Amino acid sequence: MTRLTAPRRLLTPLVTAATLLTLAAPAQAISLLDRGPIADFLTVFRQQGVPRQTIGWNSPYKPGTVVISTSQRRLYYILPNQEAVQYGVGVGREGFSWSGTKTVTMKKEWPAWRPPEQMIKRRPDLPRYMAGGNDNPLGARALYLGSSLYRIHGSNEPETIGAAVSSGCIRMTNRDVIDLYDRVKVGTKVVVLP
């Protein structure tokens, strides 16, 4: 008889989810699936996007730097030995793209979202506040860039990765932003190229 096995790191969240859902009231069960480690696990397998890969990279940027090519719609996390991790990203639509150098000043898991006033003026239908979770436009993680309103964040619309659709933020699939979040520290230099 063949015995099927799965890595423990994959089974533990599933067993935890099943146990919590069995013990929790329906409303609590829904909130357990909306954020936290169970949501991290579920979202990683739900979203595809542009494949993440390690590539050769010869540039003047030091290892640990994040470089974003708006025109290529790619984000590069610079590794030692002339390599980089390449991710697909969504970027600012026409009139909302930008370039420059920023620093990661804060990191948040499942961040809440408060649309800025300028965005609410353009889109009065938007909520004034949205708690973190799977429906939140900031997705699973957010890296805050300087004192600006710009973020590198996940997305509840993975189909927009590779497109110019945002109000200036850099969007990633939740799977990729979780990976980047784990690599990046507060103080990391972020270079946004045209």
C-alpha positions in Angstrom: 0.0 0.0 0.0 1.3 3.5 -0.9 1.2 6.0 1.9 0.7 9.6 0.9 2.6 12.2 2.9 2.8 15.9 2.9 5.3 18.2 4.4 4.5 19.1 8.0 4.7 22.8 7.2 1.7 22.4 4.8 -0.4 20.2 7.1 0.0 22.2 10.3 -2.0 25.2 9.1 -4.7 22.9 7.6 -5.1 21.0 10.9 -5.2 24.2 12.8 -7.8 25.7 10.5 -10.0 22.6 10.7 -9.7 22.5 14.5 -10.5 26.2 14.9 -13.4 26.1 12.5 -14.9 23.1 14.3 -14.7 24.8 17.7 -15.5 28.4 16.6 -19.0 29.9 16.1 -19.7 30.7 12.4 -18.9 34.4 12.7 -15.7 33.7 14.5 -14.8 31.0 11.9 -15.1 33.6 9.1 -12.9 36.1 10.9 -10.3 33.3 11.5 -10.1 32.8 7.7 -9.8 36.5 6.9 -6.4 37.3 8.4 -3.5 35.7 10.2 -1.5 32.5 9.6 -4.5 30.6 8.2 -5.2 33.4 5.7 -1.5 33.5 4.8 -1.6 29.8 4.0 -4.8 30.0 2.0 -3.8 33.1 0.0 -0.5 31.7 -1.0 -2.2 28.8 -2.8 -5.0 30.9 -4.3 -3.0 33.5 -6.2 -0.6 32.9 -9.1 0.6 36.1 -10.8 3.9 36.5 -12.7 6.3 33.8 -11.6 8.9 34.8 -9.0 12.4 33.8 -9.9 16.1 34.3 -9.1 18.0 35.9 -11.9 21.5 37.1 -12.7 21.8 40.8 -11.9 24.7 43.2 -12.5 24.0 46.6 -11.0 25.5 49.3 -8.8 22.9 48.6 -6.1 24.0 46.9 -2.9 22.5 43.5 -1.7 19.3 44.2 0.3 18.2 47.0 -2.0 14.8 46.9 -3.6 14.8 48.2 -7.2 11.5 48.7 -9.1 11.4 49.1 -12.9 8.1 50.8 -13.6 8.4 50.2 -17.4 9.2 46.5 -17.0 6.6 46.1 -14.2 9.1 44.2 -12.2 10.5 44.5 -8.6 14.0 43.2 -7.9 15.3 42.3 -4.4 19.1 42.5 -4.8 21.0 39.4 -3.5 24.8 38.9 -3.1 26.8 37.3 -5.9 25.2 39.4 -8.7 21.7 37.9 -8.3 18.3 39.2 -7.6 14.8 37.9 -6.9 12.5 39.2 -9.6 8.8 39.7 -8.9 6.0 40.9 -11.1 4.2 44.1 -9.9 1.4 46.4 -10.8 2.4 50.1 -10.9 0.8 53.5 -11.1 -1.5 54.2 -14.0 -1.0 57.1 -16.3 -0.7 60.3 -14.3 0.1 58.3 -11.1 3.5 56.8 -11.8 6.5 58.2 -10.1 10.2 57.5 -9.7 12.8 58.3 -7.0 14.4 56.8 -3.9 12.6 56.0 -0.7 13.2 54.0 2.5 11.0 51.4 4.1 9.9 53.1 7.3 7.3 50.6 8.5 6.0 47.1 7.8 2.6 45.7 8.6 0.9 42.3 8.3 -2.7 42.4 7.1 -2.8 46.2 7.3 -6.0 48.3 7.6 -6.7 50.7 4.8 -7.8 54.3 4.9 -8.0 55.8 1.4 -6.4 59.2 1.3 -8.7 62.2 0.8 -7.5 62.7 -2.8 -8.6 59.2 -3.6 -12.0 59.6 -1.9 -12.5 62.8 -4.0 -12.0 60.7 -7.1 -13.9 57.7 -5.8 -16.6 58.8 -3.3 -17.9 55.2 -3.3 -14.8 53.9 -1.4 -15.1 53.0 2.3 -13.4 55.4 4.7 -11.8 52.5 6.5 -11.3 48.8 5.9 -9.9 46.3 8.4 -7.1 44.1 7.2 -8.2 40.9 5.5 -8.6 39.1 2.2 -10.9 41.8 0.7 -8.6 44.7 1.7 -6.9 46.3 -1.3 -3.5 46.3 0.6 -3.5 42.5 0.8 -1.4 40.4 3.2 1.5 42.8 3.8 2.5 46.4 3.3 5.9 48.1 3.2 5.5 51.9 3.9 7.8 54.1 1.8 9.2 57.1 3.7 6.6 59.7 4.7 4.8 59.3 1.3 1.4 57.7 0.8 3.1 55.1 -1.4 3.3 51.5 -0.3 4.6 48.2 -1.7 1.7 45.9 -0.8 -0.3 42.8 -1.6 -3.5 42.9 -3.6 -7.0 41.5 -3.6 -6.8 41.7 -7.4 -4.0 39.5 -8.4 -5.0 39.8 -12.1 -3.7 43.4 -12.1 -0.1 42.3 -11.5 1.9 43.3 -14.6 -0.5 46.3 -15.4 -0.4 50.0 -14.8 -3.5 50.4 -12.7 -2.8 51.7 -9.2 -2.8 55.2 -7.7 1.0 55.0 -7.4 1.5 52.1 -5.0 3.4 49.1 -6.1 1.1 46.0 -6.1 2.2 42.4 -5.7 0.4 39.1 -5.3 0.0 38.3 -1.7 2.2 35.3 -2.1 5.1 37.5 -3.4 4.6 40.3 -0.9 4.8 37.8 2.0 8.1 36.6 0.5 9.5 40.1 0.1 8.2 41.2 3.5 10.2 38.4 5.1 13.4 39.5 3.3 13.1 43.3 3.8 14.0 45.2 7.0 12.9 48.7 8.1 15.5 51.0 6.7 15.8 49.2 3.3 16.5 51.4 0.4 13.9 51.3 -2.4 14.8 52.7 -5.9 11.9 53.3 -8.3 13.0 53.7 -11.9 10.8 55.0 -14.7 
